[in-house]
């Protein structure tokens, strides 16, 4: 009798498994050894963004206008085509980054395979053909596969791999090995309560970045970037949750308590401080700050290389940057905003907390005087002109500041903004950004907490807007990667690093 019961149970389990569609468990198709993976909870994103009406998707008119204005954006293309793509909105979608063969792979569940094929053929001009057990279409490095209720979109690392693309795609669709769902470190990735989750193997991402010629050039020009690339963080996980006009973000760093990177943070960073906000105009769209122990910071080899590079440049060697950094005992902050009068130009404010702020001002004044550019002094501020901008150097309490504005400041200061005070008062390393235009009116803040393993962030839709929709709009305004390509032929003109610098 027991044997019969066991057989019946086994048959029932087998029947249940056979009824499961592959597209209901896409996480099982993501290998456990990928460099990174992002999961989008489609039902929650669509519901909270408000673009679902009954069983249909309908994009609001203002979003349609934004998509039209940014039609080259990959995100825009995905959002624009979503209502007519046949995507199954009751399942989660995944984008992962393999270590070889593909730049990325996207896996989406399909409710209507024919609808998806028709749209892809229309957009790409490529016909699907059956090959290696899957229906595949290839255009250049772009690969589309429709099989078993799944849409696979991938980009080949090399176009020469096109001949084996169908074999690679078939292997993904039929993958049965250890998946990302089997990794203990990636448990947050499958949290059904979150709208967006992600997991990255830190060492693999570093390897990929270092192999990129653009990144390697940046690191060569700016050795300080070694601090971010050369670390012993094991993995990074992220989750985002949206509720009405607010979104919360958590970034978890999986690292040992006494690893090199943790020791670096302990040695370099100081307790959070918001004192510098009294020198930052409240019109600055992006403000970033790092509270540091200057004496420890200047001892880092990466910082030493940067200072050496600057000291070897004509004129700038006399600035004694190492002495200035050594005198900093708190936040180093930068505020940036688009110029209100000249398109493509920006205004800047630099600030630093110091126990010897007047020493730093005097160092800058002596440097300028040696160049024959004595400043005018008015109410304690040193006035210069640099590249058609008015430059003011001064001290407010224990904060030294440099303002590079091409207008006379009439606005107030960020110290009057409660949210910024609270944010920088609790984060020793953070970025606070405000986007305000007809399409996106939101604030993003991301900062390292006192727990060095946790970075917290907030996304707030101003004017009580829909945070999920605002976040989608923000992603849609991001330009294609090729618009940001680093010009490898560009060389730094070290003979003109000082620019047109003269006193009023």
C-alpha positions in Angstrom: 0.0 0.0 0.0 2.8 2.4 0.9 4.4 1.7 -2.5 1.2 2.6 -4.3 0.9 5.8 -2.3 4.5 6.8 -3.1 3.9 6.2 -6.8 0.7 8.3 -6.8 2.5 11.2 -5.0 5.3 11.0 -7.5 2.9 11.0 -10.4 1.0 14.0 -9.0 4.3 16.0 -8.4 5.4 15.2 -12.0 2.1 16.3 -13.4 2.3 19.6 -11.4 5.8 20.2 -12.6 4.9 19.4 -16.2 2.1 22.0 -16.0 4.5 24.7 -15.0 5.5 27.0 -17.8 9.1 27.9 -18.2 8.2 31.6 -18.3 6.9 31.5 -14.8 10.3 30.8 -13.3 12.7 32.8 -15.5 15.2 33.1 -12.5 16.0 29.4 -13.1 17.4 30.3 -16.5 19.9 32.9 -15.1 23.2 31.1 -14.4 24.6 31.5 -10.9 28.0 32.7 -12.2 26.9 35.8 -14.1 28.5 39.1 -13.4 25.2 40.8 -12.5 21.5 40.5 -12.8 18.6 43.0 -12.5 15.0 41.9 -11.8 11.9 44.0 -12.6 8.7 43.0 -10.9 6.5 43.7 -13.9 3.1 43.5 -12.2 4.1 45.9 -9.4 5.8 48.4 -11.7 2.9 48.5 -14.1 0.3 48.8 -11.2 2.2 51.5 -9.3 3.0 53.5 -12.4 -0.7 53.7 -13.2 -0.3 52.6 -16.9 -2.5 49.6 -16.5 -6.2 50.1 -17.3 -8.2 46.9 -16.7 -6.3 44.2 -18.6 -4.7 46.6 -21.0 -1.7 48.9 -20.9 -2.2 52.5 -21.8 0.6 55.1 -21.8 -0.4 58.6 -20.6 0.0 61.4 -23.2 2.8 63.2 -21.3 4.8 59.9 -21.3 4.2 59.4 -25.0 5.6 62.9 -25.7 8.7 62.1 -23.6 9.2 58.8 -25.4 8.9 60.6 -28.7 11.5 63.2 -27.7 14.0 60.5 -26.5 13.2 57.8 -29.1 16.9 56.7 -29.3 16.9 55.7 -25.6 16.8 51.9 -25.1 14.5 52.3 -22.1 12.1 54.5 -24.2 11.9 51.8 -26.9 11.1 49.2 -24.3 8.4 51.3 -22.6 6.9 52.5 -25.9 6.6 49.0 -27.4 5.4 47.4 -24.2 1.6 47.6 -24.8 1.9 45.9 -28.3 4.8 43.5 -27.5 2.9 40.5 -26.1 4.8 40.7 -22.8 3.2 38.8 -20.0 2.7 41.5 -17.3 2.0 39.0 -14.5 5.6 37.8 -14.4 9.0 39.2 -13.5 11.6 40.2 -16.1 15.3 39.7 -15.9 18.4 41.4 -17.4 21.7 39.8 -16.7 25.3 40.3 -17.7 27.2 37.2 -18.7 31.0 37.0 -18.4 31.3 36.0 -22.1 29.5 35.8 -25.4 26.9 38.5 -24.7 27.0 42.1 -23.4 23.7 41.5 -21.7 20.7 39.1 -21.9 17.1 40.1 -21.3 14.4 37.4 -20.4 10.7 38.3 -20.5 7.6 36.1 -20.2 5.3 36.3 -23.2 1.5 36.1 -23.3 1.5 36.2 -27.1 4.5 34.8 -29.0 3.1 35.8 -32.5 2.5 39.4 -31.3 6.1 39.6 -30.1 7.5 38.2 -33.4 5.4 40.5 -35.5 6.6 43.6 -33.6 10.3 42.6 -33.7 10.1 41.8 -37.4 8.5 45.2 -38.0 11.1 47.1 -35.9 14.2 45.2 -37.0 13.4 44.2 -40.5 14.5 40.7 -39.7 12.5 37.5 -40.2 12.5 34.7 -37.6 13.8 31.3 -38.6 13.8 28.0 -36.7 17.3 27.0 -35.7 18.8 24.8 -33.0 15.3 24.3 -31.5 14.4 28.0 -31.2 12.9 30.8 -33.4 15.6 33.4 -33.8 16.1 36.7 -35.6 19.6 38.4 -35.8 20.5 42.0 -36.9 24.1 42.9 -36.4 24.9 42.2 -32.8 21.3 42.1 -31.7 19.6 38.8 -31.2 15.9 38.0 -30.5 14.6 34.6 -29.6 11.0 33.5 -29.0 10.6 30.0 -27.5 8.5 28.3 -24.8 6.6 31.5 -23.9 9.9 33.4 -23.4 11.3 36.4 -25.3 15.1 36.5 -25.1 16.8 39.8 -26.3 20.6 39.8 -26.2 23.6 41.7 -27.6 26.6 39.7 -28.9 30.0 40.9 -27.7 31.3 40.1 -31.2 29.3 40.0 -34.5 31.4 37.0 -35.5 29.5 35.0 -32.9 26.3 35.3 -35.0 26.7 31.9 -36.4 26.6 30.3 -33.0 24.0 32.7 -31.6 21.2 30.2 -31.9 23.2 27.6 -30.1 24.0 30.0 -27.3 20.4 31.2 -27.1 19.1 27.6 -27.1 21.4 26.8 -24.2 20.0 29.7 -22.2 16.3 28.7 -22.9 17.1 25.1 -21.9 19.4 25.9 -19.0 19.1 23.5 -16.0 22.3 24.2 -14.0 22.9 26.1 -10.8 20.9 29.3 -11.1 21.0 32.7 -9.5 18.1 31.5 -7.3 20.5 29.0 -5.7 22.9 31.6 -4.4 22.5 32.6 -0.7 23.9 36.1 -1.5 21.2 36.7 -4.1 18.2 36.0 -1.9 17.1 39.7 -2.0 16.9 39.4 -5.8 13.7 37.2 -5.5 11.9 39.4 -2.9 8.4 39.7 -4.3 7.6 42.8 -2.3 10.2 44.9 -4.2 9.7 46.5 -7.6 13.3 46.4 -8.7 16.1 44.2 -7.3 19.6 43.6 -8.5 22.7 41.5 -7.7 26.3 42.0 -8.9 29.4 39.9 -8.4 31.8 42.7 -7.5 35.0 41.0 -8.8 33.4 40.1 -12.1 32.1 43.6 -12.6 35.6 45.0 -11.9 37.2 42.7 -14.4 34.7 43.7 -17.1 35.2 47.4 -16.4 39.0 47.2 -16.4 38.8 45.5 -19.8 36.9 48.4 -21.2 39.2 50.9 -23.0 37.1 53.9 -21.9 37.3 52.9 -18.2 41.0 52.1 -18.5 41.6 55.6 -20.0 39.7 57.3 -17.2 41.6 55.3 -14.5 44.9 56.3 -16.2 43.9 60.0 -16.2 42.3 59.9 -12.7 44.1 57.4 -10.5 41.6 58.1 -7.7 39.2 55.7 -9.5 41.4 52.9 -8.4 39.8 53.3 -5.0 36.5 52.1 -6.5 37.9 49.4 -8.8 40.6 47.9 -6.6 38.5 46.6 -3.6 37.7 43.4 -2.0 33.9 43.7 -1.8 32.4 40.3 -2.6 29.0 41.2 -4.0 26.5 44.1 -4.2 22.7 43.7 -4.0 20.1 46.4 -4.5 16.4 46.8 -4.0 13.9 49.5 -4.7 10.3 49.9 -3.5 7.9 52.6 -4.5 4.9 53.9 -2.6 2.8 56.9 -3.9 5.2 59.8 -4.1 8.3 58.1 -2.7 10.7 55.4 -3.6 13.2 53.7 -1.2 16.5 52.2 -2.2 18.9 49.9 -0.3 22.4 48.9 -1.6 24.0 46.2 0.5 27.8 45.6 0.3 28.7 42.0 1.0 32.2 42.3 2.5 34.1 41.2 5.6 34.2 43.6 8.6 38.0 43.9 8.4 38.5 43.7 4.6 40.8 46.3 3.0 37.9 48.4 1.7 36.3 48.5 5.1 39.6 49.6 6.7 40.0 52.2 4.0 36.6 53.7 4.8 37.4 53.7 8.5 40.7 55.5 7.9 39.6 58.1 5.4 36.0 58.9 6.2 34.9 61.1 9.1 31.5 61.5 10.8 28.9 63.1 8.7 28.5 66.9 8.6 26.1 69.3 6.8 28.0 72.5 7.7 29.1 73.1 4.1 25.5 73.6 3.0 25.7 77.2 4.2 28.0 78.0 1.2 26.1 76.0 -1.5 23.4 78.0 -3.4 20.1 76.3 -3.3 20.0 76.3 -7.1 22.6 73.6 -7.4 21.0 70.6 -9.1 23.5 68.1 -7.9 25.5 68.2 -4.7 27.9 65.6 -3.7 30.0 65.4 -0.5 32.5 63.2 1.2 33.5 63.8 4.8 37.2 62.9 5.1 40.2 63.0 7.3 42.5 64.9 5.0 45.7 63.8 6.6 44.8 60.2 6.1 43.4 60.8 2.6 46.6 62.4 1.3 48.6 59.4 2.4 46.7 57.1 0.0 48.9 56.0 -3.0 46.0 56.7 -5.4 45.6 60.3 -4.1 49.4 60.7 -4.1 49.4 59.8 -7.8 46.7 62.4 -8.6 48.5 65.1 -6.7 51.8 64.1 -8.5 50.0 64.5 -11.8 48.7 67.9 -10.9 52.1 69.0 -9.5 53.8 68.1 -12.7 51.4 70.3 -14.8 52.7 73.8 -15.7 51.7 76.4 -13.2 49.6 74.1 -11.0 52.6 72.6 -9.3 52.8 75.8 -7.2 49.3 75.2 -5.7 50.7 72.7 -3.1 47.5 70.7 -3.3 48.8 68.1 -0.8 49.0 70.8 1.9 45.5 71.9 1.1 44.1 68.4 1.2 46.0 67.7 4.5 44.2 70.7 6.1 40.7 69.4 5.3 38.9 67.9 8.4 35.3 67.2 7.2 33.2 67.3 4.0 34.7 68.0 0.6 31.7 69.1 -1.4 30.9 70.0 -5.0 27.7 71.6 -6.3 26.8 71.6 -10.0 24.0 73.2 -12.0 23.3 73.9 -15.6 24.0 77.5 -16.5 20.7 79.5 -16.7 22.0 81.6 -19.6 24.4 79.6 -21.7 23.3 76.2 -23.0 25.7 73.4 -22.3 27.6 75.4 -19.7 27.7 74.7 -16.0 28.2 76.6 -12.7 30.2 75.1 -9.8 30.7 75.6 -6.1 33.4 73.8 -4.2 33.4 73.7 -0.4 35.6 72.1 2.3 35.4 72.0 6.1 38.8 72.7 7.7 40.3 73.6 11.0 42.5 76.1 9.0 40.1 77.5 6.4 42.1 80.8 6.1 45.3 78.9 5.5 43.6 77.3 2.4 42.4 80.7 1.1 45.9 82.1 1.6 47.4 79.2 -0.3 45.1 79.9 -3.2 45.7 83.7 -3.1 49.5 83.1 -3.1 49.2 80.7 -6.0 47.2 83.3 -8.0 49.6 86.1 -7.1 52.6 84.1 -8.3 50.8 84.0 -11.7 50.6 87.8 -11.6 46.9 87.7 -10.9 46.4 89.5 -7.6 42.7 89.4 -6.5 40.4 92.1 -5.5 39.1 91.7 -1.9 35.6 92.8 -1.0 34.0 92.0 2.3 36.5 89.2 3.0 36.0 87.5 -0.3 38.7 87.2 -3.0 37.4 87.9 -6.5 38.9 86.5 -9.7 37.7 85.7 -13.2 38.2 82.3 -14.8 37.0 81.3 -18.2 34.4 84.0 -18.3 33.1 83.1 -14.8 33.2 85.2 -11.7 35.2 83.3 -9.0 34.8 84.0 -5.3 37.0 82.5 -2.7 36.0 83.0 0.9 35.3 81.5 4.4 32.1 80.9 6.3 32.8 79.7 9.8 35.0 76.7 9.4 34.1 76.2 5.7 36.2 77.5 2.8 34.4 77.8 -0.5 35.1 78.6 -4.2 32.1 79.8 -6.3 32.5 79.7 -10.1 29.3 81.4 -11.3 28.7 83.5 -14.4 25.9 85.4 -12.7 25.5 87.4 -9.5 24.0 85.1 -6.9 20.6 86.2 -5.6 19.2 82.9 -4.4 19.5 81.5 -0.9 21.5 78.6 0.4 21.0 74.8 0.7 21.2 75.1 4.5 17.6 76.2 4.5 16.4 72.9 2.9 15.5 70.5 5.7 15.8 67.4 3.6 19.4 68.2 2.5 20.4 69.0 6.1 19.0 65.7 7.3 20.6 63.7 4.4 24.1 65.1 4.7 23.9 65.1 8.4 23.6 61.3 8.3 25.8 60.4 5.4 29.6 60.7 5.2 29.5 60.0 1.5 26.5 61.0 -0.5 24.9 62.6 -3.6 21.7 64.7 -3.6 20.2 65.5 -7.0 17.2 67.6 -7.9 15.6 67.3 -11.4 12.9 69.9 -12.2 11.5 70.3 -15.7 8.2 69.7 -17.5 8.9 65.9 -17.7 10.6 65.0 -14.5 10.3 66.8 -11.2 12.0 64.6 -8.6 14.7 64.4 -6.0 17.2 61.6 -5.6 19.5 61.1 -2.7 22.0 58.2 -2.2 24.4 58.0 0.7 26.6 55.7 2.8 25.1 55.2 6.3 27.0 54.8 9.5 26.8 51.1 8.8 29.5 51.0 6.1 27.9 47.9 4.5 24.7 49.8 3.7 23.9 52.6 1.2 20.4 54.1 1.4 18.7 56.2 -1.1 15.4 58.0 -1.6 13.5 58.9 -4.8 10.8 61.6 -4.2 8.3 62.8 -6.7 7.9 66.5 -6.0 4.4 68.1 -6.0 3.0 64.8 -4.7 3.5 63.0 -8.1 3.6 59.3 -8.9 7.1 58.2 -7.9 7.1 55.0 -10.0 6.0 57.0 -13.1 8.5 59.7 -12.4 11.3 57.1 -12.1 10.3 55.6 -15.5 10.4 59.1 -17.0 13.8 59.8 -15.5 15.2 56.5 -17.0 13.7 57.5 -20.4 15.6 60.8 -20.4 19.0 59.0 -20.1 20.9 59.4 -23.3 22.1 56.4 -25.3 25.6 55.2 -24.3 27.1 56.4 -27.6 26.3 60.0 -26.6 28.6 59.7 -23.7 31.5 57.9 -25.5 34.9 59.0 -24.4 36.9 60.5 -27.3 40.0 58.3 -27.3 41.7 60.8 -29.6 41.4 63.6 -27.1 44.6 64.6 -25.3 44.9 66.8 -22.2 46.5 70.1 -23.0 48.7 70.3 -19.9 50.1 73.6 -21.0 46.8 75.3 -20.6 45.4 73.7 -17.4 45.0 77.1 -15.7 42.9 78.6 -18.4 42.1 82.2 -18.7 42.6 83.2 -15.1 42.8 86.8 -14.1 41.7 89.2 -11.3 38.9 91.6 -11.8 
